[in-house]
Amino acid sequence: MKKVVLVLFAFIFLTLNQAFAYRASSFSSDAKIIAAIQLLEKSGDTDVLRNLQRYGMRVKFNDLTMVMNGSNAFAVSTYNDFGTKVIMINSKYKNAPVEQIACLIAHESYHTGYSADLEEETMATEKEAACWKRLKSNTKSYPDNRLTRRLDKLAGLYTASSQDNNLVEQKIANNGFYRAQLGLN
């Protein structure tokens, strides 16, 4: 009887695990984005995957020059014409390492409404930084570009923060773009 229960449990676990892995392709048709989502799954970032699924988010690369401050944006979370939540990653980062794409997806998955506040932006940025700390490989060389420098800086702020001194939140609150976006002026 024990063996039957164990086999049944193993079957259910593997079936659910495979079903969830299969759903990664329901978020995007782009192979790199699917690989990034699968990396998030493997690293245990189930909260990101839950957000993607709960809000029916789609993820794609897109030219963001038409979006406000888009040429400088790494990624944005918005809605398409059909009311579907869409994470658009700046197409100039299409060749970025999959770990970096995963971090951008993690961040944007925390933006679940029509607008963000300081608390939501801080949580999203902390998630991005935590993912980079965990996913960045010490044996791999990353491109020297704006995205890598951003992720390294955020990871440093995240690591140096304490419960009484949140450096990530301070960085966001003191940034002119975020001050305007979040209504902090």
N, C-alpha and C positions, 0 to 999 in steps of 0.2 A: 504494500500500500504506500509506503514511504517513497519508493522508487517512482510510482505512478504520479504522486503529487509533485515530486521534484521534476520529473520530465514535463509534466503539465505546466509547472511554474516556469521552467526554462523556455518552453515553447511560447508561452504568453509573453515573457520578457523579450525574447528575440523577435517575435512578431511585432510588438509595440515599438521596439527599437528600430526595426526595419521600416515600419510604417512612418515613423517620424523622420528617418533619414530620407525616405522617398518624398516627403513633403517639402524638403529643401528646394526641390525643383519647382514647387508651386509658387515660390516667392520670386523667381526670376528665370529667364531663359538663357542668361549669360553664364557661361561655364566658370568664369573667374568668380562671379558673385556666388554661384552655387558652391564652389570650393570654399569660399570665405564663410558661408553659412554652415557648411559641414565642419569647418575648423572650429567655429563657435560651439557647435554641438559637441564635438570631441573634447573641447576644453571645459565643458560643463556650464557654459553660459546659457542655461535653459531659460533664464528670465528674458533674454533677448529673443530667443525663439518663441517663447510664449507671447511676447508683445507682437512680433511679426504675425503670428497666427491669430491672436485675439482681435487685432485691428485689420486683418486681411491685407497687410502691407505687401506691396510689390517693390522690388528693388531693381534699379537699372542705372546704367551710365547715361549721362545726358550733358549736353552743352548748356552750361548754366549762365552764359553771358546775358541772357534775357531776364534773368532773375535779379532782383535788387542786390547789389554787391556780389553778383554771381561769379564774376571773373575771379574774385578772391575766395569764393566759398569752396570748401572741400566737399560738402554734401548738404542737402536740404531735405527736409521732410515736408511734404505738401499733399494736396489732394488733386486728383485728375478731374476731368470734366464729368466723370460718372460718380464722383464722391468716394472713390477708392483712395486710401492712403498710399502715397508713393514716396519712397526714398530715392532721391536722385543723387548719384555720386558724380562729381565733376568729371567729365570725360577726359580731362587732361591727366587724370590719375588712373586711367584704364590699365596702364602697364605697371602700376604700383604692385609691390608684393602682396600676396593674398592676406598676410597678417594685417597689413595696413587697411586693406579694404574691409576686413572683419571688424577692425576698430571703428571705422566710420559707420558701418551698419549698426554696431552696438550702440554708438552714441545716438544716431537718428532714431533707433527703435524706441528710445525713451521719450520721444516727442509724440505724444498720442492725441493731443487736441489741436485746435486751430491756432493757438498761440501759447508761448511758453512764459514762465515766470522765472525768477532767479533760482528758486529751489529746483525746478525741473531742469533748467540749463546746467545747474551744478551737478545734479545726479547724472545727467547724460554725459557730461564731460568727465566726471569721476569714473563712470563705467568705461569710457573710451580709454582713459589713462590706465585703469586696472587691466583692461584687455591687453594693452600694449606691453605693460610690465610682464604679463604672463605669456604672451605669444611671441614677443621679440626673441629671436634666437641669437645667442652669443657667438655662434659659429657661422652666421650668415652676414654678408655685407649688404647694407641697405643704401639706396640712393641718397646722395646729399642734396635734398630738395626741401621745399617748404613743409611738405607733409611730414617727412621724417623729423625735421627740427621741431615741428609742433608737437608731435607725439612724444618725443624725448623730453621736451620742456614740460608738457602736461604730466608725464610720468614722474618727473622730478618734483613738481609741485605736489602731486598726490602723495608721494613718498614722504615728503618733508612736512606735510600737514598733520595736525593733531585735532583732537575733538574740539579744543578751545581755539584753534588757529587754522581755519580751513583756507589754505593758500589758493586752492582752485576757485573757491567761491569769491575770494578777494580779487583774483585776476579777472574774473568775469565782471564783477561789480565795478571795476575800475576801467574796463575797456569801453571806449566811446561807442563802438558799434553796438555792443550788447546793452549799454546804458540806454541808447535810443530804442533798440528793439524791445527791450523788456520794460520800458517806461520807468527807468530808474532816475531820470533827470529831475 
